[in-house]
């Protein structure tokens, strides 16, 4: 599901991309839309969306951190950095 959305994002503007990334983060945070709940992946997508200018994602990311361990947060930050490097 997420891979399909990522392919469609290439035709969108920056703000729309950030909104889609935010929605992906929410899908993983809540375990909906065919995604299993995964706080690390949720934080990764919310972090990327926040970097791309989505204020909602930044607020949701801050809330999510309260439920994560330091190890999970470190992993999420690494994954976001790797994704940003490749895209």
trRosetta pair geometry for C-beta under 8 A, 3 or more apart (Angstrom, degrees):
i j d omega theta_ij theta_ji phi_ij phi_ji
1 4 6.0 -57 -158 29 29 110
1 5 6.8 23 151 -13 64 107
1 27 7.9 -137 111 169 134 159
1 33 6.1 168 152 147 159 96
1 34 4.8 130 -29 75 147 132
1 35 6.7 -110 61 -54 133 88
2 5 5.6 -56 -151 38 38 111
2 6 6.3 41 152 -24 69 104
2 24 5.6 84 -125 -138 106 120
2 27 7.6 -174 -78 80 101 146
2 35 7.1 64 -41 -85 112 121
3 6 5.6 -52 -149 33 32 114
3 7 6.7 34 153 -20 63 102
4 7 5.9 -56 -155 33 32 110
4 8 6.7 26 151 -15 65 107
5 8 5.7 -57 -150 38 35 110
5 9 6.5 47 151 -36 66 102
5 20 5.9 -179 171 -179 115 120
5 24 6.6 179 94 -76 150 115
6 9 5.6 -45 -152 17 34 120
7 10 6.7 -36 -175 0 39 109
8 11 6.7 -59 -179 31 53 103
8 12 7.3 50 134 -25 74 110
8 20 7.9 -162 87 -136 102 159
9 12 5.2 -59 -155 27 54 118
9 16 7.6 -178 -140 113 77 93
9 17 5.0 87 -168 -118 113 90
9 20 5.5 -152 -96 73 113 156
9 21 8.0 61 -118 -50 153 84
12 16 3.9 -118 -180 92 121 125
12 17 5.1 156 94 -57 118 76
12 20 7.0 120 51 -11 169 136
13 16 5.1 90 56 13 74 105
13 17 7.0 -134 99 -9 36 91
14 17 5.6 -55 -148 33 31 113
14 18 6.5 31 157 -20 65 103
14 52 6.1 -156 -177 -176 90 103
14 53 6.8 57 142 28 110 134
15 18 5.8 -52 -152 33 33 112
15 19 6.7 33 150 -18 64 104
15 53 6.5 -65 -103 91 69 129
15 54 7.9 128 -153 -78 60 80
16 19 5.6 -54 -152 35 35 113
16 20 6.5 35 151 -19 67 103
17 20 5.7 -55 -150 36 33 110
17 21 6.3 32 153 -18 66 107
17 52 6.2 -90 98 167 102 156
18 21 5.6 -54 -147 38 32 112
18 22 6.3 38 151 -23 64 104
18 49 4.7 112 -166 -156 70 73
18 50 8.0 128 -157 -52 110 16
18 52 3.9 -162 -88 102 103 113
18 53 5.3 -95 -74 62 167 78
18 54 3.8 180 155 -42 113 106
18 57 6.8 -122 174 -3 92 142
19 22 5.5 -50 -148 33 32 115
19 23 6.5 34 152 -18 63 103
19 49 7.4 113 -67 -148 14 119
19 54 6.2 160 -73 -106 48 128
20 23 5.6 -53 -151 36 33 112
20 24 6.5 37 149 -21 64 102
21 24 5.5 -49 -150 32 35 114
21 25 6.6 39 150 -20 63 101
21 45 5.1 -164 -178 -174 78 86
21 46 7.7 162 138 -88 89 24
21 48 5.2 -107 -176 95 145 103
21 49 3.7 -177 99 -74 109 95
21 52 6.6 94 35 34 148 139
21 54 7.1 -170 70 1 101 148
21 57 7.0 12 102 -100 94 153
22 25 5.6 -52 -154 33 33 114
22 26 6.6 33 149 -17 64 104
22 45 7.3 169 -93 139 18 96
22 46 6.4 62 -125 -116 61 65
22 49 4.1 145 -61 -174 73 164
22 54 4.8 -136 -55 152 128 160
22 56 5.8 60 -158 90 152 106
22 57 4.1 -118 -104 -74 102 105
22 60 7.1 113 -157 34 95 144
23 26 5.5 -52 -149 36 36 113
23 27 6.4 44 150 -26 65 100
24 27 5.5 -47 -150 29 35 116
24 28 6.7 25 155 -10 65 103
24 45 4.4 -122 97 -163 103 156
24 49 7.9 169 46 -50 94 125
25 28 6.1 -61 -152 41 32 104
25 29 6.1 32 152 -22 67 111
25 41 8.0 -169 -121 129 57 65
25 42 4.8 89 -166 -165 69 62
25 43 7.2 94 -144 -70 110 11
25 44 7.6 -167 -103 69 94 53
25 45 3.6 -161 -67 90 82 104
25 46 3.6 118 -153 -53 161 79
25 49 6.2 -104 -10 5 133 134
25 57 6.3 100 35 -136 153 99
25 60 6.7 126 116 110 130 135
25 61 7.5 -45 -178 -76 155 82
26 29 5.4 -54 -140 37 33 114
26 30 6.1 7 167 2 68 112
26 32 7.8 -26 131 48 80 113
26 42 7.4 91 -72 -144 14 104
26 46 7.9 100 -45 -77 60 103
26 60 7.0 -56 -79 -169 87 160
27 30 6.7 -73 -145 49 20 91
27 31 7.9 85 165 -87 53 5
27 32 5.5 -111 -141 71 64 75
27 33 4.3 -54 -136 44 119 130
27 35 4.7 88 143 27 102 141
27 42 7.9 -165 69 -104 51 89
28 31 7.3 30 -162 -72 29 44
28 35 5.1 -80 -87 145 61 142
28 36 7.8 18 -138 82 70 47
28 37 6.8 111 176 -144 51 36
28 38 4.9 -55 -170 57 106 85
28 39 7.6 168 137 -82 99 18
28 41 4.4 -122 -160 98 157 104
28 42 3.8 -159 95 -71 104 78
28 45 6.5 127 20 20 132 131
29 37 7.1 7 166 -143 17 82
29 39 6.8 61 -116 -110 66 59
29 42 3.8 112 -62 -145 75 149
29 46 7.6 45 -47 -41 127 129
29 60 7.4 -110 -38 170 168 117
29 64 6.1 -94 -117 -105 125 123
30 37 6.8 -98 127 -102 14 96
31 35 6.3 -137 -140 98 39 74
31 36 5.7 -13 -131 -170 95 32
31 37 3.2 -45 -60 -53 111 85
31 38 7.9 113 -86 -8 80 60
32 35 6.7 10 66 48 32 90
35 38 7.2 -95 164 16 103 103
35 41 7.9 -141 -175 104 127 141
37 42 7.9 -13 -163 -38 61 130
38 41 4.0 36 106 25 120 113
38 42 6.2 161 89 -19 62 87
39 42 5.4 -53 -141 38 33 116
39 43 6.2 34 159 -20 66 104
39 64 6.4 167 -156 -176 93 106
39 67 6.2 -136 -125 104 144 108
39 68 5.3 -177 145 -91 135 100
39 72 5.9 19 96 174 115 141
39 76 7.6 -72 128 -69 71 134
40 43 6.0 -56 -151 35 26 108
40 44 6.5 31 150 -24 61 105
40 68 7.6 123 -76 -132 60 126
40 72 5.2 -124 -77 -164 92 86
40 75 5.1 -27 -139 99 129 115
40 76 4.6 -152 -155 -73 64 89
40 79 6.8 89 159 12 100 146
41 44 5.4 -48 -148 30 35 117
41 45 6.6 26 158 -11 66 103
41 76 7.6 -132 -50 -115 17 92
41 79 7.5 -68 -102 117 54 161
42 45 6.3 -62 -153 39 28 102
42 46 6.2 22 155 -13 66 112
42 64 6.1 -155 115 -141 116 150
43 46 5.7 -59 -141 44 31 109
43 47 5.8 36 158 -25 67 109
43 61 6.2 95 -142 -139 71 85
43 64 5.4 -171 -86 118 88 138
43 65 7.2 95 -118 -75 126 67
43 68 6.6 13 -52 -64 146 158
43 72 7.6 115 12 144 147 94
43 73 6.9 -108 163 -120 169 59
43 76 3.8 7 88 -166 123 154
43 77 7.9 -46 130 -50 121 58
43 80 7.6 -88 122 -44 78 125
44 47 5.9 -59 -150 34 23 112
44 48 6.5 19 156 -15 62 107
44 76 4.9 -139 -57 -159 75 78
44 79 4.5 -47 -106 97 136 116
44 80 4.6 -168 -145 -65 72 85
44 83 6.8 100 176 0 114 143
45 48 5.8 -53 -146 37 33 110
45 49 6.2 34 154 -19 66 107
45 57 8.0 -112 127 -144 68 124
46 49 5.6 -54 -146 39 32 113
46 50 6.2 35 154 -22 65 105
46 57 4.6 -180 -158 -169 70 90
46 58 7.8 163 165 -71 93 23
46 60 5.3 -123 -138 94 137 105
46 61 4.0 173 129 -75 122 92
46 64 6.5 133 41 13 161 149
47 50 5.7 -54 -148 35 29 112
47 51 6.4 32 152 -20 63 104
47 57 7.7 -147 -46 153 13 113
47 61 5.6 114 -72 -125 62 143
47 76 6.8 135 -11 149 140 104
47 77 7.0 -172 -136 -104 171 59
47 80 4.4 -38 90 -111 132 160
48 51 5.6 -51 -149 34 33 114
48 52 6.4 23 153 -11 65 109
48 80 5.4 -159 -55 -146 87 99
48 83 6.2 -50 -84 95 140 133
48 84 6.5 -170 -116 -68 98 96
49 52 5.7 -63 -149 44 31 106
49 54 4.2 -31 158 39 95 137
49 57 3.5 -169 100 -100 116 169
50 53 7.8 152 -176 15 28 9
50 54 5.8 -84 -86 65 39 79
50 55 7.7 75 -128 -106 76 20
50 57 4.4 -141 -58 104 74 105
50 58 3.9 114 -130 -75 118 75
50 61 5.6 -58 -34 -2 144 147
51 80 7.8 143 -12 171 138 122
51 84 7.0 -30 99 -99 164 137
54 57 3.9 60 99 7 115 115
54 58 6.9 170 98 -15 64 80
55 58 5.5 -50 -153 31 39 115
55 59 6.6 36 152 -16 68 102
56 59 5.9 -57 -154 37 33 109
56 60 6.3 28 152 -14 67 109
57 60 5.7 -57 -143 42 32 109
57 61 6.0 39 155 -26 67 106
58 61 5.7 -51 -145 33 27 115
58 62 6.7 30 154 -21 60 103
59 62 5.8 -53 -153 32 32 112
59 63 6.7 30 150 -16 63 104
60 63 5.6 -54 -152 36 36 112
60 64 6.2 38 151 -23 68 107
61 64 5.6 -55 -147 35 31 114
61 65 6.7 43 153 -32 63 98
62 65 5.9 -43 -154 17 32 116
62 66 7.9 38 149 -22 55 96
63 66 6.2 -52 -173 18 40 114
63 67 7.9 20 143 -5 64 104
64 67 6.0 -66 -165 38 47 105
64 68 6.5 38 146 -24 76 116
65 68 5.6 -67 -147 35 37 113
65 73 6.3 51 -136 -104 86 123
68 72 4.2 -128 -167 88 100 126
68 73 5.0 121 120 -56 130 85
68 76 7.3 -37 -156 -6 159 140
69 72 4.6 99 52 5 78 101
69 73 7.0 -141 93 -4 42 87
70 73 5.6 -54 -148 37 33 113
70 74 6.3 35 154 -21 66 105
71 74 5.8 -53 -147 36 30 112
71 75 6.4 31 154 -18 63 106
72 75 5.7 -56 -150 37 31 111
72 76 6.3 32 153 -20 66 107
73 76 5.7 -54 -146 36 31 112
73 77 6.4 30 156 -17 65 106
74 77 5.9 -55 -148 37 29 110
74 78 6.4 32 153 -20 63 106
75 78 5.7 -55 -150 35 32 113
75 79 6.3 29 154 -18 66 106
76 79 5.8 -55 -146 37 30 109
76 80 6.3 30 155 -19 65 106
77 80 5.8 -53 -145 36 31 111
77 81 6.3 32 155 -19 64 107
78 81 5.8 -58 -149 37 29 111
78 82 6.3 29 154 -19 65 107
79 82 5.7 -52 -146 36 32 112
79 83 6.3 32 155 -20 65 106
80 83 5.7 -54 -148 36 31 111
80 84 6.3 29 155 -18 65 107
81 84 5.8 -55 -145 38 29 110
81 85 6.4 34 153 -23 63 106
82 85 5.7 -55 -150 32 30 114
82 86 6.5 16 157 -10 65 110
83 86 6.0 -66 -149 42 30 103
83 87 6.0 -9 166 12 69 115
84 87 6.5 -72 -130 54 25 86
